[in-house]
């Protein structure tokens, strides 16, 4: 059953990986309709959704401003519109957004590698067995 206020002819694409779900549309009303449908589907099927982890984005600064003005929301929570997104371990800087002074994803990964190295060095094994 479609939610009330169904949007006609708005192309919406859905995708997912593991427990992440993505919806996209070339129109704000299509995006909002997809978000409303997703919330209704989750409610009816007993799925747990975390609106605080949800956000919106667009490829250009102008489109992101349109999203902010439209107030796209999910389960009553207005979505944050991001200039940079992380997906599957990769940071994507969207058009018109300022690049960070340093690559935060690379910095995080380097810290993780250092911690692993420190743990390996602490093992009571000879160097050729680590």
MARMARFI-511418 format. One record per residue: y negated, z, x negated of N, C-alpha, C, CB in turn. Coordinates in steps of 0.1 Angstrom, whole numbers, padded with zeros to 4 digits, always signed. Each point is the difference from the previous one (the first is absolute). Glycine has a CB too. Example, Ala and Ser with C-alpha at 12.3 -4.5 7.8 and 13.67 -1.06 7.14 Angstrom:
BEGIN
+0057+0078-0132-0012+0000+0009-0012+0000-0009+0012+0012+0019;-0023-0019-0015-0011+0000-0009-0011+0008+0008+0006-0022-0012;
***
This chain:
BEGIN
+0012+0000-0008-0012+0000+0008-0012+0000-0009+0012+0012+0019;-0021-0021-0016-0013-0001-0008-0010+0010+0004+0004-0024-0003;-0012+0030-0006-0010+0009+0004-0011-0007+0009+0004+0013-0021;-0011-0004+0028-0011-0006+0009-0010-0007-0009+0004+0018+0017;-0011-0027-0011-0011-0007-0008+0006-0010-0010-0015+0020+0003;+0026-0026+0000+0007-0009-0009-0010-0011-0004+0022+0004+0011;-0021-0008-0024-0009-0010-0006+0007-0013+0001-0011+0017-0016;+0005-0027+0021+0006-0013+0001-0002-0008-0012-0003+0000+0025;+0013-0007-0030+0000-0009-0011-0006+0005-0013-0003-0017+0017;+0005+0030-0020-0004+0006-0013+0012+0000-0008-0018+0014+0010;+0018-0022-0021+0011-0001-0009+0001+0013-0008-0002-0025-0002;+0013+0032+0003+0003+0013-0007+0013-0002-0008-0012+0014+0018;+0011-0009-0030+0012-0001-0009+0004+0015-0003-0007-0023-0010;+0020+0025+0010+0005+0014-0003+0009-0002-0012-0002+0008+0024;+0002+0002-0032+0010+0001-0012+0002+0014-0003-0008-0022-0009;+0018+0025+0001+0003+0013-0004+0009+0001-0012-0003+0007+0023;+0003+0004-0030+0009+0003-0011+0003+0014+0000-0010-0019-0014;+0023+0022+0015+0005+0014+0001-0007+0007+0012+0003+0001-0025;-0011+0009+0023-0006+0007+0012-0015-0004+0002+0016+0019-0004;-0020-0030-0003-0014-0005+0002+0000-0011+0009-0006+0008-0023;-0004-0008+0032-0002-0011+0010-0014-0006-0002+0017+0010+0016;-0018-0023-0015-0013-0007-0002-0002-0009+0012+0001+0002-0025;-0013-0002+0030-0004-0010+0010-0012-0007-0004+0011+0013+0019;-0012-0026-0017-0013-0007-0003-0003-0010+0010+0005+0003-0024;-0018-0006+0025-0004-0010+0010-0014-0005-0005+0012+0012+0019;-0014-0025-0016-0013-0006-0003-0012+0004+0009+0013-0019-0009;-0009+0027+0019-0010+0005+0010+0001+0015+0001+0000-0022+0012;-0012+0029-0010+0000+0014+0001+0007+0004+0013-0021+0001-0013;+0019-0008+0024+0007+0004+0013+0015-0002-0001-0021-0007+0012;+0025-0003-0020+0015-0001-0002+0005+0011-0008-0002-0024+0001;-0005+0029-0012+0004+0011-0008+0001+0013+0009-0011-0011-0021;+0000+0013+0029+0000+0012+0008+0012+0000+0010-0025+0001-0002;+0028-0013+0008+0011-0001+0009+0013+0003-0007-0013-0017+0014;+0015+0012-0026+0012+0003-0007+0001+0015-0004-0001-0023-0009;-0010+0029+0006+0001+0015-0003+0003+0008+0012-0017-0004-0018;+0011+0000+0030+0003+0007+0012+0015-0002+0004-0024-0004+0008;+0029-0008-0009+0014-0003+0003+0009+0008-0009-0006-0023+0008;+0003+0024-0021+0008+0007-0010+0000+0015+0004-0006-0017-0018;-0005+0023+0021-0001+0014+0004+0009+0002+0013-0023+0002-0010;+0022-0011+0019+0008+0001+0013+0015-0001-0003-0020-0009+0013;+0023+0000-0022+0015-0002-0003+0005+0013-0007-0004-0025-0003;-0004+0030-0007+0004+0012-0007+0002+0012+0010-0012-0008-0021;+0002+0009+0030+0001+0011+0010+0013-0001+0009-0025+0001+0000;+0028-0013+0004+0011-0002+0009+0014+0001-0007-0015-0015+0014;+0015+0012-0027+0012+0001-0007+0002+0013-0008-0001-0025-0002;-0009+0033+0003+0001+0013-0007-0003-0001-0015+0016+0007+0017;-0022-0017-0022-0003-0002-0014-0012+0009-0004+0010-0023+0000;-0010+0028-0012-0011+0008-0005-0009-0009-0008+0014+0021+0000;-0027-0021+0004-0010-0008-0007-0010+0009-0006+0004-0020+0016;-0009+0016-0028-0010+0008-0006-0014-0008-0001+0018+0012-0014;-0026-0010+0025-0012-0008+0000-0009+0003-0012+0001+0001+0025;+0000+0011-0031-0008+0003-0012+0003-0009-0012-0002+0023+0009;+0014-0029-0009+0004-0009-0011-0004-0014+0003+0019+0016-0006;-0024-0019+0018-0003-0013+0004-0015-0004-0004+0017+0002+0019;-0019-0014-0022-0013-0005-0003-0001-0015+0004-0003+0017-0019;-0010-0022+0018-0002-0014+0003-0007-0006-0012-0002+0004+0025;+0004-0017-0027-0007-0007-0011-0002-0015+0004+0011+0016-0017;-0020-0022+0010-0002-0015+0002-0004-0006-0013-0008+0004+0024;+0010-0016-0026-0002-0007-0013-0014+0000-0005+0020-0014+0006;-0030+0013+0003-0014-0001-0004-0008+0012+0004+0002-0025+0002;-0013+0027-0008-0008+0012+0003-0006-0002+0014-0006+0003-0024;+0003-0015+0028-0006-0002+0014+0010+0004+0010-0014-0019-0009;+0027+0014+0007+0010+0003+0010+0003+0015+0000+0010-0022-0004;-0010+0029-0007+0002+0015+0000-0011+0007+0007+0012-0002-0022;-0024-0003+0021-0011+0006+0008+0002-0002+0015-0016-0004-0020;+0021-0008+0024+0003-0002+0014+0010+0009+0005-0006-0024-0003;+0017+0027-0005+0010+0010+0003-0006+0014+0002+0017-0014-0012;-0026+0018+0003-0006+0013+0001-0008+0001+0013-0001+0001-0025;-0007-0011+0028-0008+0000+0012+0008+0000+0013-0018-0012-0012;+0030+0005+0012+0009-0001+0011+0007+0014+0003+0003-0025-0005;-0002+0033-0005+0007+0013+0001+0014-0001+0004-0021+0008+0007;+0028-0017-0014+0015-0002+0002+0007+0014-0001-0001-0024-0009;+0010+0027+0018+0006+0013+0000+0015+0000+0003-0022+0009+0008;+0029+0001-0012+0014+0002+0002+0002+0014+0005+0006-0017-0018;+0001+0018+0030+0002+0012+0007-0012+0009+0000+0023-0001-0008;-0035-0005+0012-0012+0007+0001-0008+0003-0012+0011+0010+0019;-0005-0013-0031-0006+0003-0013-0006-0013-0005+0016+0019-0005;-0030-0019+0002-0006-0011-0005+0005-0003-0014-0021+0004+0013;+0025-0016-0016+0006-0003-0013-0010-0002-0011+0019-0011+0012;-0017+0017-0023-0008-0003-0012+0001-0014-0004+0003+0024-0008;-0014-0031+0004+0001-0014-0004-0002+0001-0015-0010-0010+0022;+0020+0005-0030+0001+0001-0014-0005-0013-0007+0019+0017+0002;-0025-0015-0014-0004-0011-0009+0010-0003-0010-0023+0007+0003;+0032+0003-0006+0011-0002-0009+0013+0006+0007-0016+0001-0021;+0027-0008+0019+0012+0005+0006+0011+0000-0011-0006-0009+0023;+0016+0018-0021+0012+0001-0008+0012-0004+0008-0010+0018-0015;+0017-0028+0010+0012-0004+0007+0012-0002-0010-0014-0010+0019;+0025+0017-0017+0011-0001-0008-0004+0001-0015+0011-0015+0017;-0019+0025-0020-0004+0004-0014-0010-0009-0006+0022+0008-0002;-0028-0017+0010-0011-0009-0005-0013+0002+0007+0018-0017-0006;-0029+0019-0002-0013+0002+0006-0006-0014+0002-0003+0023-0011;-0002-0025+0023-0007-0013+0003-0014+0003+0003+0021-0010+0009;-0030+0004-0016-0015+0002+0002-0004-0012+0008-0004+0012-0022;-0001-0009+0034-0004-0010+0010-0013-0006-0003+0013+0012+0017;-0015-0024-0012-0012-0008-0002-0013+0008+0002+0012-0021+0006;-0021+0021-0015-0013+0007+0001+0000+0014-0003-0005-0016+0017;+0017+0022-0020+0001+0014-0004-0002+0001-0015+0016+0005+0019;-0021+0007-0023-0002+0003-0014+0013+0004-0006-0024+0006+0004;+0027-0011-0016+0012+0004-0007-0002+0014-0006+0006-0024-0005;+0005+0032+0005-0002+0013-0006-0002-0001-0015+0015+0010+0018;-0021+0000-0024-0003+0000-0014+0013-0001-0008-0021+0013+0003;+0032-0007+0002+0013-0001-0006+0011-0003+0011-0008+0015-0020;+0018-0021+0016+0011-0003+0009+0008+0013+0003+0002-0023-0009;-0005+0028+0022+0006+0013+0003+0015-0001+0002-0021+0006+0011;+0027-0017-0007+0014-0001+0001+0006+0000-0014-0002-0013+0022;-0003+0006-0031+0005+0000-0014-0001+0013-0006-0007-0024-0003;-0004+0031+0005-0002+0014-0005+0011+0009+0005-0025-0004-0002;+0027+0004+0015+0011+0008+0006+0013-0003-0006-0013+0001+0022;+0017-0014-0023+0013-0004-0006+0001+0005-0014+0001-0020+0015;-0012+0019-0023+0001+0004-0014+0002+0015-0001-0016-0018-0006;+0010+0026+0015+0003+0014+0001+0014+0003+0003-0023+0004+0007;+0029-0012+0002+0014+0002+0004+0009-0003-0012-0005-0005+0024;+0002-0005-0031+0009-0004-0012-0001+0010-0011-0004-0024+0006;-0008+0030-0008-0002+0010-0010+0009+0013+0004-0024-0009-0005;+0023+0013+0018+0008+0011+0004+0015-0002-0002-0017+0005+0017;+0022-0017-0014+0014-0003-0003+0003+0000-0014+0001-0014+0020;-0009+0009-0029+0002+0001-0014+0000+0014-0005-0011-0022-0002;+0002+0030+0007+0000+0014-0004+0013+0007+0004-0025+0001+0002;+0030-0004+0010+0013+0006+0004+0012-0005-0009-0009+0001+0024;+0009-0014-0027+0010-0005-0009+0000+0007-0014-0001-0022+0013;-0011+0023-0019-0001+0006-0013+0004+0015+0000-0019-0016-0005;+0018+0022+0017+0004+0014+0001+0016+0002+0000-0022+0005+0012;+0029-0016-0009+0014+0001+0001+0006+0004-0014+0000-0017+0019;+0011+0026-0019+0006+0004-0013+0010-0011-0004-0004+0024+0006;+0000-0036-0007+0009-0011-0005-0006-0006-0012+0008-0004+0023;+0000-0003-0031-0005-0007-0012-0008-0013+0005+0019+0008-0014;-0027-0013+0006-0009-0011+0004+0007-0012+0005-0015+0008-0016;+0027-0011+0011+0007-0012+0004+0007+0002+0014+0004-0006-0024;-0003+0018+0029+0006+0003+0013-0010+0002+0011+0019+0010-0012;-0032-0011+0009-0010+0002+0010-0004-0013+0007-0008+0020-0013;
***
